[in-house]
Amino acid sequence: MAQHCCEMMRSNVENSCDAHKERFDCPDCLIHYSADWDRYGLIIHDGGSSTITISYCPWCNTKLPNGLD
């Protein structure tokens, strides 16, 4: 389990709901963390599983890991 930069990031990465089977289908899930790539991204709610990589935490402005380069 990754150590996230702040409580808001942890809360958003771990957010899930009972109404949606997948996090990418839930409009309340905003952030995805890929442990395989050590990368954070904003979820694009277009019916797929795409994200836009982010470099800084939107809540505490901590620089985030930019993946396994």
N, CA, C and O atoms as a GROMACS GRO file, in nm:
protein
  276
    1MET      N    1   0.084  -0.119   0.000
    1MET     CA    2   0.000   0.000   0.000
    1MET      C    3   0.088   0.124   0.000
    1MET      O    4   0.181   0.136   0.080
    2ALA      N    5   0.059   0.214  -0.088
    2ALA     CA    6   0.138   0.337  -0.101
    2ALA      C    7   0.110   0.432   0.015
    2ALA      O    8   0.000   0.435   0.070
    3GLN      N    9   0.212   0.508   0.051
    3GLN     CA   10   0.197   0.613   0.150
    3GLN      C   11   0.164   0.741   0.073
    3GLN      O   12   0.252   0.797   0.007
    4HIS      N   13   0.042   0.787   0.081
    4HIS     CA   14  -0.001   0.905   0.006
    4HIS      C   15   0.040   1.033   0.080
    4HIS      O   16   0.064   1.031   0.201
    5CYS      N   17   0.047   1.142   0.007
    5CYS     CA   18   0.102   1.267   0.059
    5CYS      C   19   0.015   1.335   0.165
    5CYS      O   20   0.068   1.406   0.251
    6CYS      N   21  -0.116   1.314   0.162
    6CYS     CA   22  -0.204   1.377   0.259
    6CYS      C   23  -0.332   1.296   0.274
    6CYS      O   24  -0.358   1.205   0.195
    7GLU      N   25  -0.410   1.328   0.373
    7GLU     CA   26  -0.533   1.254   0.401
    7GLU      C   27  -0.634   1.269   0.287
    7GLU      O   28  -0.704   1.173   0.253
    8MET      N   29  -0.643   1.388   0.227
    8MET     CA   30  -0.736   1.407   0.115
    8MET      C   31  -0.698   1.320  -0.004
    8MET      O   32  -0.786   1.263  -0.069
    9MET      N   33  -0.570   1.308  -0.034
    9MET     CA   34  -0.525   1.222  -0.143
    9MET      C   35  -0.560   1.076  -0.111
    9MET      O   36  -0.615   1.006  -0.195
   10ARG      N   37  -0.527   1.032   0.010
   10ARG     CA   38  -0.558   0.895   0.049
   10ARG      C   39  -0.707   0.869   0.037
   10ARG      O   40  -0.747   0.766  -0.018
   11SER      N   41  -0.788   0.959   0.087
   11SER     CA   42  -0.933   0.944   0.083
   11SER      C   43  -0.984   0.932  -0.061
   11SER      O   44  -1.071   0.850  -0.089
   12ASN      N   45  -0.931   1.014  -0.150
   12ASN     CA   46  -0.976   1.011  -0.289
   12ASN      C   47  -0.926   0.888  -0.364
   12ASN      O   48  -0.998   0.833  -0.447
   13VAL      N   49  -0.804   0.844  -0.337
   13VAL     CA   50  -0.750   0.726  -0.404
   13VAL      C   51  -0.826   0.600  -0.360
   13VAL      O   52  -0.845   0.508  -0.439
   14GLU      N   53  -0.867   0.596  -0.234
   14GLU     CA   54  -0.935   0.479  -0.179
   14GLU      C   55  -1.086   0.486  -0.190
   14GLU      O   56  -1.155   0.392  -0.152
   15ASN      N   57  -1.140   0.597  -0.242
   15ASN     CA   58  -1.284   0.615  -0.252
   15ASN      C   59  -1.348   0.509  -0.341
   15ASN      O   60  -1.296   0.477  -0.448
   16SER      N   61  -1.460   0.454  -0.296
   16SER     CA   62  -1.539   0.362  -0.377
   16SER      C   63  -1.685   0.380  -0.336
   16SER      O   64  -1.714   0.440  -0.232
   17CYS      N   65  -1.775   0.329  -0.418
   17CYS     CA   66  -1.916   0.342  -0.382
   17CYS      C   67  -1.989   0.211  -0.410
   17CYS      O   68  -1.941   0.126  -0.485
   18ASP      N   69  -2.105   0.196  -0.350
   18ASP     CA   70  -2.184   0.075  -0.366
   18ASP      C   71  -2.261   0.071  -0.498
   18ASP      O   72  -2.303  -0.035  -0.542
   19ALA      N   73  -2.279   0.187  -0.560
   19ALA     CA   74  -2.360   0.195  -0.681
   19ALA      C   75  -2.284   0.158  -0.809
   19ALA      O   76  -2.346   0.127  -0.911
   20HIS      N   77  -2.150   0.160  -0.803
   20HIS     CA   78  -2.070   0.134  -0.922
   20HIS      C   79  -1.971   0.022  -0.895
   20HIS      O   80  -1.900   0.024  -0.794
   21LYS      N   81  -1.967  -0.074  -0.985
   21LYS     CA   82  -1.877  -0.189  -0.969
   21LYS      C   83  -1.731  -0.146  -0.983
   21LYS      O   84  -1.646  -0.195  -0.908
   22GLU      N   85  -1.701  -0.058  -1.076
   22GLU     CA   86  -1.566  -0.011  -1.101
   22GLU      C   87  -1.552   0.136  -1.061
   22GLU      O   88  -1.645   0.214  -1.078
   23ARG      N   89  -1.436   0.172  -1.007
   23ARG     CA   90  -1.410   0.311  -0.968
   23ARG      C   91  -1.419   0.405  -1.088
   23ARG      O   92  -1.461   0.520  -1.074
   24PHE      N   93  -1.379   0.357  -1.207
   24PHE     CA   94  -1.379   0.443  -1.326
   24PHE      C   95  -1.521   0.476  -1.373
   24PHE      O   96  -1.539   0.567  -1.454
   25ASP      N   97  -1.620   0.404  -1.324
   25ASP     CA   98  -1.760   0.431  -1.360
   25ASP      C   99  -1.825   0.530  -1.263
   25ASP      O  100  -1.931   0.584  -1.294
   26CYS      N  101  -1.765   0.554  -1.150
   26CYS     CA  102  -1.824   0.638  -1.046
   26CYS      C  103  -1.781   0.784  -1.062
   26CYS      O  104  -1.662   0.813  -1.060
   27PRO      N  105  -1.877   0.875  -1.077
   27PRO     CA  106  -1.841   1.016  -1.093
   27PRO      C  107  -1.782   1.079  -0.967
   27PRO      O  108  -1.725   1.188  -0.974
   28ASP      N  109  -1.794   1.012  -0.853
   28ASP     CA  110  -1.736   1.064  -0.729
   28ASP      C  111  -1.590   1.023  -0.711
   28ASP      O  112  -1.521   1.078  -0.624
   29CYS      N  113  -1.540   0.930  -0.790
   29CYS     CA  114  -1.399   0.889  -0.786
   29CYS      C  115  -1.322   0.977  -0.882
   29CYS      O  116  -1.346   0.975  -1.003
   30LEU      N  117  -1.229   1.054  -0.829
   30LEU     CA  118  -1.158   1.154  -0.910
   30LEU      C  119  -1.014   1.120  -0.939
   30LEU      O  120  -0.962   1.154  -1.045
   31ILE      N  121  -0.946   1.051  -0.845
   31ILE     CA  122  -0.803   1.026  -0.855
   31ILE      C  123  -0.778   0.875  -0.860
   31ILE      O  124  -0.840   0.798  -0.787
   32HIS      N  125  -0.686   0.836  -0.946
   32HIS     CA  126  -0.644   0.696  -0.954
   32HIS      C  127  -0.495   0.690  -0.925
   32HIS      O  128  -0.418   0.772  -0.974
   33TYR      N  129  -0.455   0.592  -0.844
   33TYR     CA  130  -0.314   0.568  -0.819
   33TYR      C  131  -0.277   0.434  -0.879
   33TYR      O  132  -0.338   0.332  -0.846
   34SER      N  133  -0.177   0.431  -0.966
   34SER     CA  134  -0.128   0.308  -1.026
   34SER      C  135  -0.002   0.266  -0.950
   34SER      O  136   0.104   0.328  -0.965
   35ALA      N  137  -0.014   0.161  -0.870
   35ALA     CA  138   0.102   0.111  -0.796
   35ALA      C  139   0.206   0.052  -0.891
   35ALA      O  140   0.326   0.060  -0.865
   36ASP      N  141   0.160  -0.007  -1.002
   36ASP     CA  142   0.253  -0.064  -1.100
   36ASP      C  143   0.345   0.042  -1.160
   36ASP      O  144   0.463   0.015  -1.184
   37TRP      N  145   0.292   0.160  -1.182
   37TRP     CA  146   0.369   0.268  -1.244
   37TRP      C  147   0.410   0.377  -1.145
   37TRP      O  148   0.483   0.469  -1.182
   38ASP      N  149   0.364   0.366  -1.019
   38ASP     CA  150   0.390   0.468  -0.917
   38ASP      C  151   0.354   0.606  -0.970
   38ASP      O  152   0.437   0.697  -0.973
   39ARG      N  153   0.227   0.619  -1.012
   39ARG     CA  154   0.181   0.740  -1.080
   39ARG      C  155   0.037   0.770  -1.038
   39ARG      O  156  -0.044   0.679  -1.020
   40TYR      N  157   0.007   0.899  -1.023
   40TYR     CA  158  -0.129   0.945  -0.991
   40TYR      C  159  -0.190   1.009  -1.116
   40TYR      O  160  -0.119   1.066  -1.199
   41GLY      N  161  -0.321   0.997  -1.128
   41GLY     CA  162  -0.387   1.059  -1.241
   41GLY      C  163  -0.531   1.096  -1.212
   41GLY      O  164  -0.596   1.036  -1.126
   42LEU      N  165  -0.580   1.196  -1.284
   42LEU     CA  166  -0.722   1.233  -1.279
   42LEU      C  167  -0.798   1.136  -1.368
   42LEU      O  168  -0.759   1.112  -1.483
   43ILE      N  169  -0.906   1.080  -1.317
   43ILE     CA  170  -0.986   0.985  -1.394
   43ILE      C  171  -1.067   1.061  -1.498
   43ILE      O  172  -1.134   1.160  -1.467
   44ILE      N  173  -1.061   1.014  -1.622
   44ILE     CA  174  -1.141   1.070  -1.731
   44ILE      C  175  -1.268   0.986  -1.739
   44ILE      O  176  -1.264   0.868  -1.775
   45HIS      N  177  -1.380   1.047  -1.707
   45HIS     CA  178  -1.508   0.974  -1.703
   45HIS      C  179  -1.572   0.972  -1.842
   45HIS      O  180  -1.669   1.044  -1.868
   46ASP      N  181  -1.517   0.888  -1.930
   46ASP     CA  182  -1.569   0.878  -2.066
   46ASP      C  183  -1.611   0.735  -2.100
   46ASP      O  184  -1.630   0.702  -2.217
   47GLY      N  185  -1.626   0.651  -1.998
   47GLY     CA  186  -1.666   0.513  -2.021
   47GLY      C  187  -1.550   0.416  -2.027
   47GLY      O  188  -1.571   0.295  -2.035
   48GLY      N  189  -1.428   0.467  -2.023
   48GLY     CA  190  -1.309   0.382  -2.028
   48GLY      C  191  -1.233   0.387  -1.897
   48GLY      O  192  -1.290   0.416  -1.792
   49SER      N  193  -1.104   0.359  -1.904
   49SER     CA  194  -1.022   0.361  -1.783
   49SER      C  195  -0.900   0.452  -1.802
   49SER      O  196  -0.790   0.420  -1.756
   50SER      N  197  -0.920   0.563  -1.870
   50SER     CA  198  -0.811   0.658  -1.896
   50SER      C  199  -0.792   0.755  -1.781
   50SER      O  200  -0.887   0.787  -1.708
   51THR      N  201  -0.669   0.802  -1.766
   51THR     CA  202  -0.636   0.905  -1.668
   51THR      C  203  -0.543   1.007  -1.732
   51THR      O  204  -0.479   0.981  -1.834
   52ILE      N  205  -0.536   1.122  -1.668
   52ILE     CA  206  -0.438   1.224  -1.704
   52ILE      C  207  -0.342   1.233  -1.587
   52ILE      O  208  -0.382   1.266  -1.476
   53THR      N  209  -0.214   1.203  -1.612
   53THR     CA  210  -0.114   1.204  -1.505
   53THR      C  211  -0.102   1.343  -1.445
   53THR      O  212  -0.101   1.444  -1.517
   54ILE      N  213  -0.094   1.348  -1.312
   54ILE     CA  214  -0.075   1.475  -1.242
   54ILE      C  215   0.060   1.472  -1.171
   54ILE      O  216   0.106   1.366  -1.128
   55SER      N  217   0.124   1.587  -1.159
   55SER     CA  218   0.256   1.598  -1.100
   55SER      C  219   0.254   1.650  -0.956
   55SER      O  220   0.349   1.629  -0.881
   56TYR      N  221   0.145   1.718  -0.919
   56TYR     CA  222   0.133   1.775  -0.785
   56TYR      C  223  -0.003   1.741  -0.726
   56TYR      O  224  -0.102   1.731  -0.798
   57CYS      N  225  -0.006   1.722  -0.595
   57CYS     CA  226  -0.132   1.694  -0.526
   57CYS      C  227  -0.222   1.817  -0.535
   57CYS      O  228  -0.178   1.928  -0.506
   58PRO      N  229  -0.349   1.798  -0.574
   58PRO     CA  230  -0.441   1.912  -0.584
   58PRO      C  231  -0.479   1.971  -0.448
   58PRO      O  232  -0.534   2.082  -0.444
   59TRP      N  233  -0.453   1.901  -0.338
   59TRP     CA  234  -0.492   1.948  -0.206
   59TRP      C  235  -0.376   2.006  -0.126
   59TRP      O  236  -0.392   2.112  -0.065
   60CYS      N  237  -0.259   1.941  -0.127
   60CYS     CA  238  -0.148   1.990  -0.044
   60CYS      C  239  -0.029   2.038  -0.126
   60CYS      O  240   0.070   2.086  -0.070
   61ASN      N  241  -0.036   2.027  -0.258
   61ASN     CA  242   0.066   2.075  -0.352
   61ASN      C  243   0.200   2.002  -0.341
   61ASN      O  244   0.303   2.054  -0.384
   62THR      N  245   0.199   1.882  -0.283
   62THR     CA  246   0.321   1.802  -0.276
   62THR      C  247   0.354   1.748  -0.414
   62THR      O  248   0.265   1.705  -0.487
   63LYS      N  249   0.482   1.751  -0.450
   63LYS     CA  250   0.524   1.692  -0.578
   63LYS      C  251   0.504   1.542  -0.571
   63LYS      O  252   0.548   1.477  -0.476
   64LEU      N  253   0.436   1.487  -0.671
   64LEU     CA  254   0.405   1.344  -0.675
   64LEU      C  255   0.508   1.270  -0.757
   64LEU      O  256   0.576   1.329  -0.841
   65PRO      N  257   0.522   1.139  -0.732
   65PRO     CA  258   0.615   1.060  -0.813
   65PRO      C  259   0.570   1.062  -0.959
   65PRO      O  260   0.450   1.059  -0.987
   66ASN      N  261   0.665   1.066  -1.051
   66ASN     CA  262   0.629   1.070  -1.193
   66ASN      C  263   0.649   0.935  -1.260
   66ASN      O  264   0.682   0.928  -1.379
   67GLY      N  265   0.630   0.830  -1.185
   67GLY     CA  266   0.630   0.697  -1.244
   67GLY      C  267   0.767   0.634  -1.252
   67GLY      O  268   0.868   0.695  -1.216
   68LEU      N  269   0.768   0.515  -1.299
   68LEU     CA  270   0.890   0.438  -1.314
   68LEU      C  271   0.951   0.470  -1.449
   68LEU      O  272   0.922   0.404  -1.549
   69ASP      N  273   1.036   0.571  -1.453
   69ASP     CA  274   1.098   0.616  -1.578
   69ASP      C  275   1.209   0.524  -1.621
   69ASP      O  276   1.272   0.546  -1.724
   0.00000   0.00000   0.00000
